[in-house]
Amino acid sequence: MLTLASCHYIEHGDKVILLGPPGVGKTPLAVSLGLKAIEAGYRVLFTSAAQLIATLT
């Protein structure tokens, strides 16, 4: 988690995908990573997979 919080994955163009069953904390984790990225000066978009697919099609 500390590695992800450093935002090095953004600098290197790496992707982060959070997968798991309902209720394990994927959304709070994604929001926390987004806030860290904002603090580091990056722009953030938070969306669902369904919304992303609809936008891309």
PDB file of N, CA, C and O in Angstrom:
ATOM      1  N   MET A   1       0.818  -1.192   0.000  1.00  0.00           N
ATOM      2  CA  MET A   1       0.000   0.000   0.000  1.00  0.00           C
ATOM      3  C   MET A   1       0.861   1.255   0.000  1.00  0.00           C
ATOM      4  O   MET A   1       0.524   2.248  -0.644  1.00  0.00           O
ATOM      5  N   LEU A   2       1.972   1.204   0.724  1.00  0.00           N
ATOM      6  CA  LEU A   2       2.850   2.381   0.747  1.00  0.00           C
ATOM      7  C   LEU A   2       3.441   2.650  -0.634  1.00  0.00           C
ATOM      8  O   LEU A   2       3.649   3.802  -1.013  1.00  0.00           O
ATOM      9  N   THR A   3       3.706   1.595  -1.374  1.00  0.00           N
ATOM     10  CA  THR A   3       4.232   1.757  -2.732  1.00  0.00           C
ATOM     11  C   THR A   3       3.198   2.438  -3.616  1.00  0.00           C
ATOM     12  O   THR A   3       3.539   3.348  -4.372  1.00  0.00           O
ATOM     13  N   LEU A   4       1.931   2.011  -3.534  1.00  0.00           N
ATOM     14  CA  LEU A   4       0.882   2.640  -4.326  1.00  0.00           C
ATOM     15  C   LEU A   4       0.663   4.090  -3.894  1.00  0.00           C
ATOM     16  O   LEU A   4       0.427   4.956  -4.736  1.00  0.00           O
ATOM     17  N   ALA A   5       0.739   4.359  -2.595  1.00  0.00           N
ATOM     18  CA  ALA A   5       0.526   5.714  -2.087  1.00  0.00           C
ATOM     19  C   ALA A   5       1.602   6.682  -2.568  1.00  0.00           C
ATOM     20  O   ALA A   5       1.388   7.895  -2.569  1.00  0.00           O
ATOM     21  N   SER A   6       2.750   6.159  -2.973  1.00  0.00           N
ATOM     22  CA  SER A   6       3.826   7.030  -3.462  1.00  0.00           C
ATOM     23  C   SER A   6       3.558   7.547  -4.876  1.00  0.00           C
ATOM     24  O   SER A   6       4.226   8.478  -5.326  1.00  0.00           O
ATOM     25  N   CYS A   7       2.593   6.959  -5.580  1.00  0.00           N
ATOM     26  CA  CYS A   7       2.179   7.357  -6.934  1.00  0.00           C
ATOM     27  C   CYS A   7       3.240   7.066  -7.996  1.00  0.00           C
ATOM     28  O   CYS A   7       3.165   7.619  -9.094  1.00  0.00           O
ATOM     29  N   HIS A   8       4.218   6.220  -7.703  1.00  0.00           N
ATOM     30  CA  HIS A   8       5.216   5.872  -8.714  1.00  0.00           C
ATOM     31  C   HIS A   8       4.589   5.135  -9.896  1.00  0.00           C
ATOM     32  O   HIS A   8       5.095   5.210 -11.015  1.00  0.00           O
ATOM     33  N   TYR A   9       3.492   4.427  -9.649  1.00  0.00           N
ATOM     34  CA  TYR A   9       2.827   3.723 -10.747  1.00  0.00           C
ATOM     35  C   TYR A   9       2.319   4.706 -11.798  1.00  0.00           C
ATOM     36  O   TYR A   9       2.264   4.370 -12.981  1.00  0.00           O
ATOM     37  N   ILE A  10       1.953   5.893 -11.388  1.00  0.00           N
ATOM     38  CA  ILE A  10       1.494   6.912 -12.341  1.00  0.00           C
ATOM     39  C   ILE A  10       2.670   7.403 -13.172  1.00  0.00           C
ATOM     40  O   ILE A  10       2.579   7.507 -14.396  1.00  0.00           O
ATOM     41  N   GLU A  11       3.767   7.700 -12.502  1.00  0.00           N
ATOM     42  CA  GLU A  11       4.960   8.194 -13.191  1.00  0.00           C
ATOM     43  C   GLU A  11       5.472   7.202 -14.225  1.00  0.00           C
ATOM     44  O   GLU A  11       6.003   7.601 -15.262  1.00  0.00           O
ATOM     45  N   HIS A  12       5.314   5.906 -13.946  1.00  0.00           N
ATOM     46  CA  HIS A  12       5.805   4.869 -14.844  1.00  0.00           C
ATOM     47  C   HIS A  12       4.754   4.403 -15.849  1.00  0.00           C
ATOM     48  O   HIS A  12       5.047   3.552 -16.689  1.00  0.00           O
ATOM     49  N   GLY A  13       3.542   4.942 -15.780  1.00  0.00           N
ATOM     50  CA  GLY A  13       2.483   4.559 -16.700  1.00  0.00           C
ATOM     51  C   GLY A  13       1.889   3.201 -16.402  1.00  0.00           C
ATOM     52  O   GLY A  13       1.250   2.603 -17.267  1.00  0.00           O
ATOM     53  N   ASP A  14       2.089   2.700 -15.183  1.00  0.00           N
ATOM     54  CA  ASP A  14       1.525   1.402 -14.803  1.00  0.00           C
ATOM     55  C   ASP A  14       0.045   1.543 -14.469  1.00  0.00           C
ATOM     56  O   ASP A  14      -0.431   2.638 -14.169  1.00  0.00           O
ATOM     57  N   LYS A  15      -0.664   0.449 -14.523  1.00  0.00           N
ATOM     58  CA  LYS A  15      -2.093   0.420 -14.225  1.00  0.00           C
ATOM     59  C   LYS A  15      -2.318  -0.254 -12.880  1.00  0.00           C
ATOM     60  O   LYS A  15      -1.533  -1.105 -12.462  1.00  0.00           O
ATOM     61  N   VAL A  16      -3.385   0.131 -12.215  1.00  0.00           N
ATOM     62  CA  VAL A  16      -3.813  -0.519 -10.974  1.00  0.00           C
ATOM     63  C   VAL A  16      -5.255  -0.934 -11.160  1.00  0.00           C
ATOM     64  O   VAL A  16      -6.113  -0.100 -11.450  1.00  0.00           O
ATOM     65  N   ILE A  17      -5.530  -2.218 -10.995  1.00  0.00           N
ATOM     66  CA  ILE A  17      -6.885  -2.743 -11.094  1.00  0.00           C
ATOM     67  C   ILE A  17      -7.225  -3.379  -9.756  1.00  0.00           C
ATOM     68  O   ILE A  17      -6.492  -4.234  -9.259  1.00  0.00           O
ATOM     69  N   LEU A  18      -8.334  -2.958  -9.182  1.00  0.00           N
ATOM     70  CA  LEU A  18      -8.774  -3.493  -7.904  1.00  0.00           C
ATOM     71  C   LEU A  18      -9.914  -4.474  -8.155  1.00  0.00           C
ATOM     72  O   LEU A  18     -10.996  -4.077  -8.588  1.00  0.00           O
ATOM     73  N   LEU A  19      -9.676  -5.732  -7.887  1.00  0.00           N
ATOM     74  CA  LEU A  19     -10.676  -6.774  -8.100  1.00  0.00           C
ATOM     75  C   LEU A  19     -10.959  -7.487  -6.791  1.00  0.00           C
ATOM     76  O   LEU A  19     -10.068  -7.639  -5.955  1.00  0.00           O
ATOM     77  N   GLY A  20     -12.178  -7.918  -6.614  1.00  0.00           N
ATOM     78  CA  GLY A  20     -12.531  -8.682  -5.432  1.00  0.00           C
ATOM     79  C   GLY A  20     -14.031  -8.697  -5.237  1.00  0.00           C
ATOM     80  O   GLY A  20     -14.765  -7.975  -5.912  1.00  0.00           O
ATOM     81  N   PRO A  21     -14.477  -9.519  -4.316  1.00  0.00           N
ATOM     82  CA  PRO A  21     -15.911  -9.609  -4.051  1.00  0.00           C
ATOM     83  C   PRO A  21     -16.422  -8.347  -3.354  1.00  0.00           C
ATOM     84  O   PRO A  21     -15.630  -7.547  -2.857  1.00  0.00           O
ATOM     85  N   PRO A  22     -17.729  -8.172  -3.316  1.00  0.00           N
ATOM     86  CA  PRO A  22     -18.290  -7.003  -2.641  1.00  0.00           C
ATOM     87  C   PRO A  22     -17.902  -6.974  -1.161  1.00  0.00           C
ATOM     88  O   PRO A  22     -17.826  -8.008  -0.497  1.00  0.00           O
ATOM     89  N   GLY A  23     -17.664  -5.777  -0.676  1.00  0.00           N
ATOM     90  CA  GLY A  23     -17.457  -5.603   0.750  1.00  0.00           C
ATOM     91  C   GLY A  23     -16.039  -5.754   1.259  1.00  0.00           C
ATOM     92  O   GLY A  23     -15.829  -5.793   2.471  1.00  0.00           O
ATOM     93  N   VAL A  24     -15.053  -5.840   0.367  1.00  0.00           N
ATOM     94  CA  VAL A  24     -13.673  -6.018   0.831  1.00  0.00           C
ATOM     95  C   VAL A  24     -12.886  -4.707   0.867  1.00  0.00           C
ATOM     96  O   VAL A  24     -11.734  -4.696   1.301  1.00  0.00           O
ATOM     97  N   GLY A  25     -13.487  -3.606   0.419  1.00  0.00           N
ATOM     98  CA  GLY A  25     -12.836  -2.307   0.537  1.00  0.00           C
ATOM     99  C   GLY A  25     -12.203  -1.757  -0.723  1.00  0.00           C
ATOM    100  O   GLY A  25     -11.314  -0.908  -0.642  1.00  0.00           O
ATOM    101  N   LYS A  26     -12.639  -2.219  -1.889  1.00  0.00           N
ATOM    102  CA  LYS A  26     -12.058  -1.725  -3.140  1.00  0.00           C
ATOM    103  C   LYS A  26     -12.344  -0.233  -3.348  1.00  0.00           C
ATOM    104  O   LYS A  26     -11.447   0.521  -3.724  1.00  0.00           O
ATOM    105  N   THR A  27     -13.566   0.187  -3.108  1.00  0.00           N
ATOM    106  CA  THR A  27     -13.926   1.587  -3.325  1.00  0.00           C
ATOM    107  C   THR A  27     -13.183   2.520  -2.381  1.00  0.00           C
ATOM    108  O   THR A  27     -12.620   3.510  -2.848  1.00  0.00           O
ATOM    109  N   PRO A  28     -13.150   2.255  -1.067  1.00  0.00           N
ATOM    110  CA  PRO A  28     -12.372   3.144  -0.200  1.00  0.00           C
ATOM    111  C   PRO A  28     -10.884   3.171  -0.558  1.00  0.00           C
ATOM    112  O   PRO A  28     -10.235   4.209  -0.436  1.00  0.00           O
ATOM    113  N   LEU A  29     -10.350   2.040  -0.996  1.00  0.00           N
ATOM    114  CA  LEU A  29      -8.955   1.999  -1.411  1.00  0.00           C
ATOM    115  C   LEU A  29      -8.736   2.862  -2.649  1.00  0.00           C
ATOM    116  O   LEU A  29      -7.764   3.613  -2.720  1.00  0.00           O
ATOM    117  N   ALA A  30      -9.636   2.757  -3.624  1.00  0.00           N
ATOM    118  CA  ALA A  30      -9.526   3.558  -4.838  1.00  0.00           C
ATOM    119  C   ALA A  30      -9.638   5.048  -4.530  1.00  0.00           C
ATOM    120  O   ALA A  30      -8.897   5.855  -5.092  1.00  0.00           O
ATOM    121  N   VAL A  31     -10.550   5.412  -3.650  1.00  0.00           N
ATOM    122  CA  VAL A  31     -10.705   6.818  -3.272  1.00  0.00           C
ATOM    123  C   VAL A  31      -9.439   7.313  -2.580  1.00  0.00           C
ATOM    124  O   VAL A  31      -8.974   8.419  -2.855  1.00  0.00           O
ATOM    125  N   SER A  32      -8.882   6.504  -1.685  1.00  0.00           N
ATOM    126  CA  SER A  32      -7.651   6.892  -0.984  1.00  0.00           C
ATOM    127  C   SER A  32      -6.495   7.086  -1.954  1.00  0.00           C
ATOM    128  O   SER A  32      -5.736   8.047  -1.827  1.00  0.00           O
ATOM    129  N   LEU A  33      -6.352   6.186  -2.920  1.00  0.00           N
ATOM    130  CA  LEU A  33      -5.288   6.331  -3.917  1.00  0.00           C
ATOM    131  C   LEU A  33      -5.514   7.572  -4.770  1.00  0.00           C
ATOM    132  O   LEU A  33      -4.568   8.277  -5.121  1.00  0.00           O
ATOM    133  N   GLY A  34      -6.778   7.833  -5.101  1.00  0.00           N
ATOM    134  CA  GLY A  34      -7.095   9.037  -5.867  1.00  0.00           C
ATOM    135  C   GLY A  34      -6.737  10.304  -5.109  1.00  0.00           C
ATOM    136  O   GLY A  34      -6.210  11.250  -5.694  1.00  0.00           O
ATOM    137  N   LEU A  35      -7.017  10.329  -3.817  1.00  0.00           N
ATOM    138  CA  LEU A  35      -6.677  11.491  -3.008  1.00  0.00           C
ATOM    139  C   LEU A  35      -5.167  11.688  -2.917  1.00  0.00           C
ATOM    140  O   LEU A  35      -4.680  12.817  -2.963  1.00  0.00           O
ATOM    141  N   LYS A  36      -4.429  10.588  -2.786  1.00  0.00           N
ATOM    142  CA  LYS A  36      -2.961  10.686  -2.775  1.00  0.00           C
ATOM    143  C   LYS A  36      -2.451  11.244  -4.098  1.00  0.00           C
ATOM    144  O   LYS A  36      -1.532  12.062  -4.120  1.00  0.00           O
ATOM    145  N   ALA A  37      -3.048  10.799  -5.200  1.00  0.00           N
ATOM    146  CA  ALA A  37      -2.638  11.291  -6.514  1.00  0.00           C
ATOM    147  C   ALA A  37      -2.939  12.781  -6.648  1.00  0.00           C
ATOM    148  O   ALA A  37      -2.132  13.529  -7.200  1.00  0.00           O
ATOM    149  N   ILE A  38      -4.085  13.211  -6.151  1.00  0.00           N
ATOM    150  CA  ILE A  38      -4.424  14.634  -6.183  1.00  0.00           C
ATOM    151  C   ILE A  38      -3.414  15.434  -5.368  1.00  0.00           C
ATOM    152  O   ILE A  38      -2.954  16.490  -5.800  1.00  0.00           O
ATOM    153  N   GLU A  39      -3.071  14.922  -4.183  1.00  0.00           N
ATOM    154  CA  GLU A  39      -2.074  15.604  -3.341  1.00  0.00           C
ATOM    155  C   GLU A  39      -0.725  15.711  -4.060  1.00  0.00           C
ATOM    156  O   GLU A  39       0.029  16.658  -3.837  1.00  0.00           O
ATOM    157  N   ALA A  40      -0.427  14.732  -4.924  1.00  0.00           N
ATOM    158  CA  ALA A  40       0.841  14.743  -5.659  1.00  0.00           C
ATOM    159  C   ALA A  40       0.757  15.590  -6.930  1.00  0.00           C
ATOM    160  O   ALA A  40       1.737  15.697  -7.667  1.00  0.00           O
ATOM    161  N   GLY A  41      -0.410  16.194  -7.194  1.00  0.00           N
ATOM    162  CA  GLY A  41      -0.547  17.094  -8.335  1.00  0.00           C
ATOM    163  C   GLY A  41      -1.126  16.473  -9.591  1.00  0.00           C
ATOM    164  O   GLY A  41      -1.101  17.096 -10.652  1.00  0.00           O
ATOM    165  N   TYR A  42      -1.647  15.258  -9.495  1.00  0.00           N
ATOM    166  CA  TYR A  42      -2.238  14.591 -10.661  1.00  0.00           C
ATOM    167  C   TYR A  42      -3.737  14.855 -10.721  1.00  0.00           C
ATOM    168  O   TYR A  42      -4.376  15.130  -9.706  1.00  0.00           O
ATOM    169  N   ARG A  43      -4.284  14.767 -11.928  1.00  0.00           N
ATOM    170  CA  ARG A  43      -5.734  14.826 -12.111  1.00  0.00           C
ATOM    171  C   ARG A  43      -6.278  13.417 -11.969  1.00  0.00           C
ATOM    172  O   ARG A  43      -5.615  12.452 -12.351  1.00  0.00           O
ATOM    173  N   VAL A  44      -7.489  13.288 -11.418  1.00  0.00           N
ATOM    174  CA  VAL A  44      -8.068  11.987 -11.109  1.00  0.00           C
ATOM    175  C   VAL A  44      -9.479  11.908 -11.656  1.00  0.00           C
ATOM    176  O   VAL A  44     -10.240  12.873 -11.583  1.00  0.00           O
ATOM    177  N   LEU A  45      -9.825  10.750 -12.207  1.00  0.00           N
ATOM    178  CA  LEU A  45     -11.199  10.453 -12.624  1.00  0.00           C
ATOM    179  C   LEU A  45     -11.620   9.179 -11.923  1.00  0.00           C
ATOM    180  O   LEU A  45     -10.956   8.150 -12.051  1.00  0.00           O
ATOM    181  N   PHE A  46     -12.711   9.235 -11.188  1.00  0.00           N
ATOM    182  CA  PHE A  46     -13.242   8.054 -10.516  1.00  0.00           C
ATOM    183  C   PHE A  46     -14.511   7.640 -11.235  1.00  0.00           C
ATOM    184  O   PHE A  46     -15.466   8.413 -11.317  1.00  0.00           O
ATOM    185  N   THR A  47     -14.523   6.411 -11.760  1.00  0.00           N
ATOM    186  CA  THR A  47     -15.673   5.913 -12.503  1.00  0.00           C
ATOM    187  C   THR A  47     -15.789   4.409 -12.304  1.00  0.00           C
ATOM    188  O   THR A  47     -14.848   3.760 -11.848  1.00  0.00           O
ATOM    189  N   SER A  48     -16.941   3.864 -12.646  1.00  0.00           N
ATOM    190  CA  SER A  48     -17.124   2.411 -12.568  1.00  0.00           C
ATOM    191  C   SER A  48     -16.717   1.781 -13.896  1.00  0.00           C
ATOM    192  O   SER A  48     -16.602   2.465 -14.914  1.00  0.00           O
ATOM    193  N   ALA A  49     -16.505   0.484 -13.870  1.00  0.00           N
ATOM    194  CA  ALA A  49     -16.151  -0.228 -15.106  1.00  0.00           C
ATOM    195  C   ALA A  49     -17.290  -0.109 -16.121  1.00  0.00           C
ATOM    196  O   ALA A  49     -17.040   0.085 -17.310  1.00  0.00           O
ATOM    197  N   ALA A  50     -18.524  -0.222 -15.665  1.00  0.00           N
ATOM    198  CA  ALA A  50     -19.682  -0.123 -16.568  1.00  0.00           C
ATOM    199  C   ALA A  50     -19.744   1.262 -17.206  1.00  0.00           C
ATOM    200  O   ALA A  50     -20.005   1.393 -18.402  1.00  0.00           O
ATOM    201  N   GLN A  51     -19.504   2.287 -16.401  1.00  0.00           N
ATOM    202  CA  GLN A  51     -19.541   3.652 -16.939  1.00  0.00           C
ATOM    203  C   GLN A  51     -18.398   3.876 -17.924  1.00  0.00           C
ATOM    204  O   GLN A  51     -18.585   4.546 -18.939  1.00  0.00           O
ATOM    205  N   LEU A  52     -17.232   3.332 -17.646  1.00  0.00           N
ATOM    206  CA  LEU A  52     -16.083   3.470 -18.535  1.00  0.00           C
ATOM    207  C   LEU A  52     -16.365   2.796 -19.877  1.00  0.00           C
ATOM    208  O   LEU A  52     -16.065   3.365 -20.927  1.00  0.00           O
ATOM    209  N   ILE A  53     -16.933   1.597 -19.854  1.00  0.00           N
ATOM    210  CA  ILE A  53     -17.270   0.888 -21.102  1.00  0.00           C
ATOM    211  C   ILE A  53     -18.285   1.673 -21.905  1.00  0.00           C
ATOM    212  O   ILE A  53     -18.163   1.790 -23.124  1.00  0.00           O
ATOM    213  N   ALA A  54     -19.303   2.220 -21.218  1.00  0.00           N
ATOM    214  CA  ALA A  54     -20.327   3.011 -21.914  1.00  0.00           C
ATOM    215  C   ALA A  54     -19.701   4.234 -22.572  1.00  0.00           C
ATOM    216  O   ALA A  54     -20.063   4.586 -23.695  1.00  0.00           O
ATOM    217  N   THR A  55     -18.778   4.876 -21.893  1.00  0.00           N
ATOM    218  CA  THR A  55     -18.106   6.055 -22.449  1.00  0.00           C
ATOM    219  C   THR A  55     -17.260   5.687 -23.648  1.00  0.00           C
ATOM    220  O   THR A  55     -17.255   6.403 -24.649  1.00  0.00           O
ATOM    221  N   LEU A  56     -16.544   4.577 -23.558  1.00  0.00           N
ATOM    222  CA  LEU A  56     -15.663   4.161 -24.654  1.00  0.00           C
ATOM    223  C   LEU A  56     -16.424   3.704 -25.879  1.00  0.00           C
ATOM    224  O   LEU A  56     -15.926   3.843 -26.996  1.00  0.00           O
ATOM    225  N   THR A  57     -17.621   3.160 -25.700  1.00  0.00           N
ATOM    226  CA  THR A  57     -18.403   2.717 -26.863  1.00  0.00           C
ATOM    227  C   THR A  57     -19.160   3.886 -27.417  1.00  0.00           C
ATOM    228  O   THR A  57     -19.885   3.741 -28.401  1.00  0.00           O
TER     229      THR A  57
END
